[in-house]
Amino acid sequence: MPITIRHPDNFNTPVQQPVTQSAIRVHPAFITALAIGLFWVLFHPHPSSAGQGRPWHEVRNWGYQLQGLRLDELRASPFDLLVIDYSRDGSESRRFTKEEISTIKRGGGKGRLVLSYLSIGEAENYRYYWKESWLRKRPSWLGGENPDWEGNYKVRYWDPRWRRIVFDFLDKILEAGFDGVYLDIIDAYEYFEERGRSSAAEEMKQLIREIAHYARVVRGDKDFGIFPQNGHELLDDPEYLSVITGVGREETYFGYEKDDRRTPAEVTAQIESFLQVAQRAGKLVLNVDYTTNPRLVAQSYDLASRQGYAQYCATRELDRLTQQPWFQAPAR
């Protein structure tokens, strides 16, 4: 099925026109328009604030689950923020409705923020957009399979054909009422830099800037959250930093190449130095360590709390909401 969206390169921010003195008159038509406007604001809140559980800066903890999603468990969980897939099993037929996302947002006591996972650096063969014919006659933008994740394929993310898929997917996320996106495989630029594409990092930043512009300006959700996962070296760019709401990071302390494995001290120090740049700019840091060993989880939380990160510990499969030091996970 053809994908029809406006190409991101053509998105333009509306220009605000100055209000002149002659335009401000107390006229019956103005009173009527004002009344209609007030009614609309009161009963049709802006999508950026309608149902947003809490301000981003109030997030103190988070949960991260991509497989085995159950609506009742998501509703009952105590997290300030959840990162989930847009669908119960990744398929289009089982995608969450706007009403269901709204009920998840209302959970967690004071309400919560909900981000949708979106991979922009790899294609996934279980998504609605996947065509089996691509493996017989591979599009030029589709690369090889990720040896660590079966069914995930590298993409040349600067290619307009892949970008159309990304923005079509983003439309589905916006329509479901998510508060933002959690963008994965940001560090794909490293893969292409190693293969000689010197513009790879800038092209990844440009794609993220366009995602933010599309959601906030074109679609009008001005508070839509943008959370890239990993690719922490990009945080040195002030323009890129100004666009994102926060940053997700894996394995800062545990899970380095394998669950429960301590991340080398020099790697941790480098990651922390970049995350400090984000924090100084007022960005929310979401860290996930891959360990469920109680002793290591306690260490992980201690280290993350010293840095002021919102912390979560889980298995790499992210197939359930795991028990954290401060709560008991819902029983299955």
C-alpha distance (Angstrom), angle and dihedral (degrees) to the residues before:
residue distance angle dihedral
M1 . . .
P2 3.84 . .
I3 3.79 117.2 .
T4 3.80 114.4 -133.3
I5 3.78 119.1 -168.6
R6 3.75 133.8 129.3
H7 3.76 111.3 -89.2
P8 3.84 109.8 -106.5
D9 3.81 92.0 -128.5
N10 3.81 88.9 67.5
F11 3.78 97.5 53.0
N12 3.78 111.7 119.0
T13 3.79 129.5 -173.4
P14 3.84 111.6 -121.5
V15 3.80 114.0 -110.1
Q16 3.78 115.2 -126.6
Q17 3.81 113.5 -130.5
P18 3.83 118.2 -139.9
V19 3.81 117.0 -110.1
T20 3.80 112.3 -122.6
Q21 3.79 125.8 -151.8
S22 3.80 92.0 -111.9
A23 3.77 89.9 59.1
I24 3.80 94.2 60.8
R25 3.81 108.5 77.6
V26 3.78 130.3 141.7
H27 3.77 98.4 -121.4
P28 3.82 129.0 155.1
A29 3.79 90.2 -115.6
F30 3.81 89.5 54.4
I31 3.81 91.3 50.4
T32 3.80 90.3 50.6
A33 3.80 92.4 48.0
L34 3.81 91.0 48.0
A35 3.80 91.4 51.7
I36 3.79 91.5 49.7
G37 3.79 90.3 47.9
L38 3.80 92.9 51.1
F39 3.80 90.8 48.6
W40 3.81 90.1 51.7
V41 3.80 93.3 49.5
L42 3.80 92.8 48.1
F43 3.78 97.8 46.1
H44 3.81 102.5 26.1
P45 3.82 106.0 43.3
H46 3.79 119.8 -162.3
P47 3.80 111.7 -90.2
S48 3.79 91.2 -119.5
S49 3.81 92.1 63.2
A50 3.79 103.8 25.1
G51 3.77 105.1 107.8
Q52 3.79 97.1 -11.8
G53 3.77 100.5 153.5
R54 3.78 100.1 -147.2
P55 3.81 140.3 -24.2
W56 3.79 114.7 -76.4
H57 3.80 92.1 -117.3
E58 3.81 91.0 60.0
V59 3.82 93.7 61.8
R60 3.80 109.8 116.0
N61 3.82 101.2 163.8
W62 3.76 140.2 14.1
G63 3.79 145.1 -166.7
Y64 3.80 129.0 -140.7
Q65 3.81 123.3 -160.0
L66 3.81 128.2 155.1
Q67 3.81 104.2 164.6
G68 3.79 135.0 47.9
L69 3.79 92.5 21.6
R70 3.80 116.6 -176.4
L71 3.77 120.6 -173.3
D72 3.80 95.1 -143.2
E73 3.81 92.6 53.4
L74 3.79 92.9 47.4
R75 3.80 90.9 50.3
A76 3.82 92.7 48.2
S77 3.80 96.9 46.1
P78 3.83 117.2 108.0
F79 3.82 99.9 -137.7
D80 3.80 124.9 130.4
L81 3.80 89.1 -144.2
L82 3.80 134.0 19.5
V83 3.80 130.0 -161.5
I84 3.79 110.0 -159.1
D85 3.78 139.7 153.5
Y86 3.80 117.4 -93.0
S87 3.81 87.6 -118.9
R88 3.79 136.0 44.4
D89 3.80 91.6 -120.3
G90 3.81 103.7 9.3
S91 3.80 93.5 -95.0
E92 3.78 127.1 119.7
S93 3.82 92.8 -127.2
R94 3.82 91.9 60.8
R95 3.79 99.3 41.2
F96 3.80 116.6 139.0
T97 3.79 116.3 -100.9
K98 3.78 123.9 -131.1
E99 3.81 89.7 -107.9
E100 3.81 91.5 53.3
I101 3.80 93.3 49.2
S102 3.80 88.4 49.0
T103 3.81 91.0 55.8
I104 3.82 90.8 49.8
K105 3.80 89.5 51.9
R106 3.79 91.5 53.2
G107 3.81 91.6 57.7
G108 3.79 126.8 86.0
G109 3.78 98.3 64.3
K110 3.82 102.5 -87.9
G111 3.78 92.5 32.0
R112 3.77 127.8 -94.0
L113 3.77 143.6 -123.6
V114 3.80 119.1 -113.9
L115 3.80 124.3 -156.9
S116 3.78 125.5 -168.2
Y117 3.78 119.7 -135.3
L118 3.80 113.1 -122.1
S119 3.80 124.3 177.1
I120 3.80 110.1 -150.3
G121 3.81 98.3 167.5
E122 3.81 98.4 53.5
A123 3.79 136.8 35.2
E124 3.81 118.1 -129.9
N125 3.79 120.5 -144.9
Y126 3.82 94.4 -144.6
R127 3.83 94.4 60.1
Y128 3.79 125.2 105.0
Y129 3.80 91.9 -111.3
W130 3.81 96.3 56.3
K131 3.81 118.6 112.8
E132 3.80 119.8 -163.8
S133 3.80 88.8 -147.3
W134 3.80 88.3 70.1
L135 3.81 89.8 76.4
R136 3.80 91.8 53.2
K137 3.78 94.7 43.7
R138 3.77 106.4 16.4
P139 3.83 117.6 -151.0
S140 3.78 112.5 -121.6
W141 3.81 91.0 -115.1
L142 3.85 93.5 55.8
G143 3.79 116.5 87.9
G144 3.78 135.6 -174.0
E145 3.78 128.7 -50.9
N146 3.78 118.6 -88.7
P147 3.83 104.8 -109.7
D148 3.80 90.8 -147.5
W149 3.82 97.3 48.4
E150 3.78 117.1 41.5
G151 3.78 113.2 -140.4
N152 3.81 94.9 23.3
Y153 3.80 117.2 112.0
K154 3.78 131.5 -167.4
V155 3.79 114.3 -114.3
R156 3.78 133.8 -159.6
Y157 3.77 89.8 -122.3
W158 3.80 94.3 -168.0
D159 3.80 91.0 64.6
P160 3.85 112.6 107.5
R161 3.80 91.9 -134.4
W162 3.81 92.6 58.9
R163 3.79 91.0 42.8
R164 3.81 90.3 56.0
I165 3.80 88.8 55.7
V166 3.81 91.0 49.5
F167 3.80 92.9 51.6
D168 3.79 93.0 45.4
F169 3.82 88.1 53.2
L170 3.80 89.6 47.3
D171 3.80 89.5 54.8
K172 3.81 89.7 57.5
I173 3.80 90.5 50.6
L174 3.80 92.5 49.6
E175 3.80 92.0 47.4
A176 3.81 89.8 54.0
G177 3.80 91.0 56.7
F178 3.80 101.1 -115.7
D179 3.81 115.3 165.8
G180 3.79 92.6 -131.8
V181 3.79 147.6 -38.3
Y182 3.78 132.9 -84.2
L183 3.80 103.0 -148.1
D184 3.78 117.0 -150.9
I185 3.82 135.2 -163.8
I186 3.79 91.1 31.9
D187 3.79 88.1 146.5
A188 3.81 89.7 65.5
Y189 3.79 84.3 103.2
E190 3.82 88.2 72.5
Y191 3.81 90.1 57.7
F192 3.79 91.9 53.8
E193 3.80 94.7 41.2
E194 3.80 88.3 57.3
R195 3.80 87.2 54.9
G196 3.77 94.1 53.3
R197 3.81 105.6 -91.3
S198 3.79 102.2 132.9
S199 3.82 93.0 -177.7
A200 3.82 94.7 56.3
A201 3.83 97.5 103.7
E202 3.80 93.8 47.2
E203 3.80 90.9 48.0
M204 3.79 91.1 53.3
K205 3.80 90.9 50.2
Q206 3.79 90.0 48.6
L207 3.80 92.1 52.6
I208 3.81 90.9 51.6
R209 3.80 91.5 48.1
E210 3.80 89.7 52.4
I211 3.80 92.2 48.7
A212 3.80 89.2 53.8
H213 3.81 92.6 46.4
Y214 3.79 93.0 48.5
A215 3.82 94.4 50.1
R216 3.80 97.3 40.8
V217 3.79 103.5 34.7
V218 3.80 109.4 19.7
R219 3.82 95.1 38.0
G220 3.81 94.1 31.2
D221 3.81 100.1 -128.1
K222 3.80 93.9 132.8
D223 3.83 96.1 179.6
F224 3.80 95.4 46.7
G225 3.81 108.2 144.9
I226 3.81 122.4 -123.1
F227 3.81 114.5 -163.0
P228 3.83 117.0 171.9
Q229 3.80 114.4 -164.1
N230 3.82 116.1 -135.7
G231 3.81 120.6 -26.0
H232 3.79 85.3 111.7
E233 3.83 93.5 166.1
L234 3.82 88.0 72.6
L235 3.81 89.0 68.0
D236 3.79 88.8 81.8
D237 3.82 88.5 75.2
P238 3.85 109.4 88.2
E239 3.81 93.2 -157.9
Y240 3.80 92.3 52.6
L241 3.79 90.3 44.7
S242 3.80 91.3 52.7
V243 3.81 91.4 56.8
I244 3.81 100.5 51.1
T245 3.80 125.2 78.0
G246 3.77 94.6 -152.2
V247 3.77 143.1 -34.2
G248 3.77 134.5 -106.7
R249 3.77 119.8 -146.3
E250 3.80 132.9 -172.8
E251 3.80 129.4 -150.8
T252 3.78 99.5 2.2
Y253 3.81 89.3 150.3
F254 3.82 109.5 2.5
G255 3.78 137.7 19.7
Y256 3.76 99.0 50.4
E257 3.83 103.6 169.5
K258 3.82 88.8 -31.1
D259 3.81 137.5 39.4
D260 3.83 114.4 -90.3
R261 3.81 93.3 12.5
R262 3.81 114.7 131.2
T263 3.77 113.6 -118.9
P264 3.83 110.7 -119.8
A265 3.80 111.7 -96.2
E266 3.80 93.8 -121.7
V267 3.82 91.2 52.9
T268 3.81 91.2 48.6
A269 3.80 91.0 49.7
Q270 3.80 92.0 51.6
I271 3.80 92.8 48.2
E272 3.81 92.0 48.1
S273 3.81 91.6 50.8
F274 3.80 91.3 57.8
L275 3.80 94.0 42.0
Q276 3.81 88.6 54.2
V277 3.80 87.7 60.3
A278 3.80 88.9 56.6
Q279 3.80 92.7 46.3
R280 3.80 92.6 50.9
A281 3.79 86.9 55.5
G282 3.81 89.9 53.9
K283 3.81 96.4 -105.3
L284 3.80 124.2 150.8
V285 3.81 114.2 -117.7
L286 3.82 117.9 -149.7
N287 3.79 112.8 -169.4
V288 3.80 125.6 -172.8
D289 3.80 121.7 -169.4
Y290 3.78 119.4 -167.5
T291 3.76 103.9 -129.0
T292 3.79 135.4 101.3
N293 3.80 95.6 179.6
P294 3.85 102.6 122.8
R295 3.81 93.5 -137.5
L296 3.80 92.9 49.3
V297 3.79 92.5 43.0
A298 3.80 89.1 56.0
Q299 3.81 90.4 50.4
S300 3.79 91.0 46.7
Y301 3.79 92.7 52.8
D302 3.79 91.9 46.7
L303 3.80 92.5 52.6
A304 3.80 94.2 44.1
S305 3.81 93.9 46.9
R306 3.81 90.3 55.5
Q307 3.80 87.7 59.6
G308 3.80 95.8 42.5
Y309 3.81 96.9 -115.8
A310 3.78 125.5 151.9
Q311 3.80 99.0 -118.8
Y312 3.79 136.3 -152.4
C313 3.82 131.4 172.1
A314 3.79 123.3 -159.7
T315 3.78 146.7 136.4
R316 3.79 115.8 -79.0
E317 3.80 91.4 -111.8
L318 3.83 90.1 67.0
D319 3.79 88.3 -153.1
R320 3.80 98.0 141.4
L321 3.78 142.4 17.7
T322 3.78 101.9 -96.3
Q323 3.78 128.1 -146.9
Q324 3.80 113.0 -90.2
P325 3.82 125.9 -162.0
W326 3.79 91.1 -101.6
F327 3.81 102.0 45.9
Q328 3.79 146.2 25.5
A329 3.80 115.8 -115.1
P330 3.83 115.9 -122.1
A331 3.80 112.4 -90.6
R332 3.81 114.6 -111.1
